[in-house]
Amino acid sequence: MEENQMQINLPPEVAGGVYSNLAIIAHSPSEFVIDFVSVMPQVKPAQVRSRVILTPENTKKLLLALQDNIRKYEQQFGKIDINPNFPSNTAPMSFGGGEA
Protein backbone atom coordinates (compact mmCIF):
# COMPACT_ATOMS: atom_id res chain seq x y z
CA MET A 1 0.00 0.00 0.00
CA GLU A 2 1.27 3.47 -0.84
CA GLU A 3 2.03 5.76 2.09
CA ASN A 4 -0.11 8.58 0.68
CA GLN A 5 -3.10 6.40 -0.23
CA MET A 6 -6.30 7.83 1.22
CA GLN A 7 -8.33 5.57 3.46
CA ILE A 8 -12.09 6.06 3.43
CA ASN A 9 -14.62 4.71 5.92
CA LEU A 10 -18.13 3.90 4.64
CA PRO A 11 -20.50 3.69 7.63
CA PRO A 12 -23.34 1.15 7.28
CA GLU A 13 -26.00 3.88 7.56
CA VAL A 14 -24.49 5.61 4.50
CA ALA A 15 -23.61 2.49 2.48
CA GLY A 16 -27.19 1.92 1.30
CA GLY A 17 -27.25 5.30 -0.42
CA VAL A 18 -30.35 7.34 -1.21
CA TYR A 19 -32.57 7.30 -4.30
CA SER A 20 -32.82 10.51 -6.30
CA ASN A 21 -34.53 11.23 -9.61
CA LEU A 22 -34.08 15.01 -9.51
CA ALA A 23 -30.99 17.12 -8.88
CA ILE A 24 -31.27 20.84 -8.28
CA ILE A 25 -28.01 22.73 -8.59
CA ALA A 26 -27.33 26.26 -7.39
CA HIS A 27 -24.12 28.20 -6.94
CA SER A 28 -22.55 31.25 -5.39
CA PRO A 29 -19.07 32.66 -6.03
CA SER A 30 -17.64 30.29 -3.42
CA GLU A 31 -19.65 27.06 -3.65
CA PHE A 32 -21.99 24.79 -5.57
CA VAL A 33 -24.99 23.26 -3.80
CA ILE A 34 -26.52 20.08 -5.20
CA ASP A 35 -29.84 18.95 -3.73
CA PHE A 36 -30.73 15.35 -4.56
CA VAL A 37 -34.52 15.03 -4.51
CA SER A 38 -36.87 12.06 -4.63
CA VAL A 39 -40.02 12.83 -6.63
CA MET A 40 -42.70 10.16 -6.27
CA PRO A 41 -46.17 10.07 -7.83
CA GLN A 42 -48.92 11.02 -5.39
CA VAL A 43 -46.36 12.15 -2.78
CA LYS A 44 -46.15 15.88 -2.20
CA PRO A 45 -44.00 17.68 -1.48
CA ALA A 46 -40.98 16.01 -3.06
CA GLN A 47 -38.27 15.32 -0.50
CA VAL A 48 -34.66 16.49 -0.54
CA ARG A 49 -32.79 13.30 0.32
CA SER A 50 -29.29 14.72 0.40
CA ARG A 51 -27.54 18.07 0.01
CA VAL A 52 -23.93 18.19 -1.15
CA ILE A 53 -21.93 21.41 -0.99
CA LEU A 54 -18.72 21.61 -3.04
CA THR A 55 -16.06 24.15 -3.87
CA PRO A 56 -16.00 25.26 -7.52
CA GLU A 57 -12.76 23.30 -8.06
CA ASN A 58 -14.19 20.09 -6.63
CA THR A 59 -17.40 20.59 -8.62
CA LYS A 60 -15.35 20.70 -11.82
CA LYS A 61 -13.44 17.57 -10.74
CA LEU A 62 -16.82 15.87 -10.16
CA LEU A 63 -17.96 16.92 -13.64
CA LEU A 64 -14.82 15.45 -15.23
CA ALA A 65 -15.17 12.22 -13.24
CA LEU A 66 -18.84 11.91 -14.27
CA GLN A 67 -17.98 12.52 -17.94
CA ASP A 68 -15.27 9.84 -17.78
CA ASN A 69 -17.60 7.35 -16.10
CA ILE A 70 -20.44 8.02 -18.56
CA ARG A 71 -18.02 7.46 -21.44
CA LYS A 72 -16.94 4.11 -19.92
CA TYR A 73 -20.55 3.13 -19.18
CA GLU A 74 -21.65 3.85 -22.76
CA GLN A 75 -18.72 1.88 -24.15
CA GLN A 76 -19.82 -1.13 -22.12
CA PHE A 77 -23.62 -0.84 -22.16
CA GLY A 78 -24.51 1.47 -25.04
CA LYS A 79 -25.58 5.07 -25.39
CA ILE A 80 -27.67 6.66 -22.67
CA ASP A 81 -30.62 8.34 -24.37
CA ILE A 82 -32.41 11.34 -22.91
CA ASN A 83 -36.07 11.56 -23.89
CA PRO A 84 -36.49 14.95 -25.65
CA ASN A 85 -40.28 14.80 -25.13
CA PHE A 86 -40.04 14.69 -21.34
CA PRO A 87 -41.48 17.93 -19.93
CA SER A 88 -38.59 20.12 -18.80
CA ASN A 89 -40.29 21.10 -15.55
CA THR A 90 -40.48 17.45 -14.46
CA ALA A 91 -37.22 16.19 -15.92
CA PRO A 92 -35.49 13.64 -13.69
CA MET A 93 -32.42 15.85 -13.43
CA SER A 94 -32.72 19.61 -13.55
CA PHE A 95 -30.14 22.30 -13.17
CA GLY A 96 -31.68 25.36 -11.62
CA GLY A 97 -28.55 27.48 -11.52
CA GLY A 98 -29.02 30.62 -9.53
CA GLU A 99 -27.58 31.57 -6.20
CA ALA A 100 -26.77 29.19 -3.38
C-alpha positions as CSV (number, residue, x, y, z in Angstrom):
1,M,0.0,0.0,0.0
2,E,1.3,3.5,-0.8
3,E,2.0,5.8,2.1
4,N,-0.1,8.6,0.7
5,Q,-3.1,6.4,-0.2
6,M,-6.3,7.8,1.2
7,Q,-8.3,5.6,3.5
8,I,-12.1,6.1,3.4
9,N,-14.6,4.7,5.9
10,L,-18.1,3.9,4.6
11,P,-20.5,3.7,7.6
12,P,-23.3,1.2,7.3
13,E,-26.0,3.9,7.6
14,V,-24.5,5.6,4.5
15,A,-23.6,2.5,2.5
16,G,-27.2,1.9,1.3
17,G,-27.3,5.3,-0.4
18,V,-30.4,7.3,-1.2
19,Y,-32.6,7.3,-4.3
20,S,-32.8,10.5,-6.3
21,N,-34.5,11.2,-9.6
22,L,-34.1,15.0,-9.5
23,A,-31.0,17.1,-8.9
24,I,-31.3,20.8,-8.3
25,I,-28.0,22.7,-8.6
26,A,-27.3,26.3,-7.4
27,H,-24.1,28.2,-6.9
28,S,-22.5,31.2,-5.4
29,P,-19.1,32.7,-6.0
30,S,-17.6,30.3,-3.4
31,E,-19.6,27.1,-3.6
32,F,-22.0,24.8,-5.6
33,V,-25.0,23.3,-3.8
34,I,-26.5,20.1,-5.2
35,D,-29.8,18.9,-3.7
36,F,-30.7,15.4,-4.6
37,V,-34.5,15.0,-4.5
38,S,-36.9,12.1,-4.6
39,V,-40.0,12.8,-6.6
40,M,-42.7,10.2,-6.3
41,P,-46.2,10.1,-7.8
42,Q,-48.9,11.0,-5.4
43,V,-46.4,12.1,-2.8
44,K,-46.1,15.9,-2.2
45,P,-44.0,17.7,-1.5
46,A,-41.0,16.0,-3.1
47,Q,-38.3,15.3,-0.5
48,V,-34.7,16.5,-0.5
49,R,-32.8,13.3,0.3
50,S,-29.3,14.7,0.4
51,R,-27.5,18.1,0.0
52,V,-23.9,18.2,-1.2
53,I,-21.9,21.4,-1.0
54,L,-18.7,21.6,-3.0
55,T,-16.1,24.1,-3.9
56,P,-16.0,25.3,-7.5
57,E,-12.8,23.3,-8.1
58,N,-14.2,20.1,-6.6
59,T,-17.4,20.6,-8.6
60,K,-15.4,20.7,-11.8
61,K,-13.4,17.6,-10.7
62,L,-16.8,15.9,-10.2
63,L,-18.0,16.9,-13.6
64,L,-14.8,15.5,-15.2
65,A,-15.2,12.2,-13.2
66,L,-18.8,11.9,-14.3
67,Q,-18.0,12.5,-17.9
68,D,-15.3,9.8,-17.8
69,N,-17.6,7.4,-16.1
70,I,-20.4,8.0,-18.6
71,R,-18.0,7.5,-21.4
72,K,-16.9,4.1,-19.9
73,Y,-20.5,3.1,-19.2
74,E,-21.7,3.9,-22.8
75,Q,-18.7,1.9,-24.1
76,Q,-19.8,-1.1,-22.1
77,F,-23.6,-0.8,-22.2
78,G,-24.5,1.5,-25.0
79,K,-25.6,5.1,-25.4
80,I,-27.7,6.7,-22.7
81,D,-30.6,8.3,-24.4
82,I,-32.4,11.3,-22.9
83,N,-36.1,11.6,-23.9
84,P,-36.5,14.9,-25.7
85,N,-40.3,14.8,-25.1
86,F,-40.0,14.7,-21.3
87,P,-41.5,17.9,-19.9
88,S,-38.6,20.1,-18.8
89,N,-40.3,21.1,-15.5
90,T,-40.5,17.5,-14.5
91,A,-37.2,16.2,-15.9
92,P,-35.5,13.6,-13.7
93,M,-32.4,15.8,-13.4
94,S,-32.7,19.6,-13.6
95,F,-30.1,22.3,-13.2
96,G,-31.7,25.4,-11.6
97,G,-28.5,27.5,-11.5
98,G,-29.0,30.6,-9.5
99,E,-27.6,31.6,-6.2
100,A,-26.8,29.2,-3.4
